[in-house]
């Protein structure tokens, strides 16, 4: 699919990404169906590590379970200035906490952060 006359919209999204490196940002993109919004968003993020969740007309419980299955890591803290990343797994009970869990789950995102120092953390709700 080719996006037509969307350079200005693409530049806005790219500018928002640049601003988000120094300020907290939330960007919402809305529009009618079938006009290339998803393509535009994916194009703006193609060289950035990102999480894409597609919300459809589903019951809230079904949607939450689907998102939960897509998100494999409980918490990721990224410090881009010092090139550090903290990947944490959380469990309800302290006895079920183990470091290999976040290490195993992080293998999908690690290629995106080759030059980052990675720290793995396993936490229980008591630690939070």
Residue, then its C-alpha position, 0 to 999 in steps of 0.5 A: x500500500x502506498x500512502x498518498x499526500x500524507x507527508x505532512x501527517x507523517x512529519x507530524x508523527x515523526x516530530x511527536x516522536x522527537x519531542x517524546x524523547x525529552x517530554x512525556x507525550x501521548x499521541x492519538x490518531x483518529x479518522x474514518x476507516x480505510x484511509x490508511x491510518x494504520x499504515x501511517x502509524x506503522x510507517x512513522x514507527x518502522x525504525x523505532x522499537x514500539x508496541x502496537x496494540x490494535x483495539x477492535x470492537x470487542x468486549x472489554x474482558x476479551x480485549x484485555x486478555x488479547x492485549x495481555x497475551x501480546x505483552x510479554x514483559x510486565x515492565x520496561x524502564x528505558x533510560x536513553x541518556x545513559x543507555x540503560x534498560x531495566x526489564x522487570x517481571x512481577x508476581x503476586x507471591x514472593x516465592x514465585x519470583x525468578x530472574x530467568x523469567x524476564x531474561x527469557x521474555x526479553x529476548x524478543x526486544x533485546x536486538x532493538x537495544x544492542x548498545x544498552x546495559x540491561x538489568x533484569x529485575x524480578x519483583x513481588x507485589x511486596x517489593x512494589 
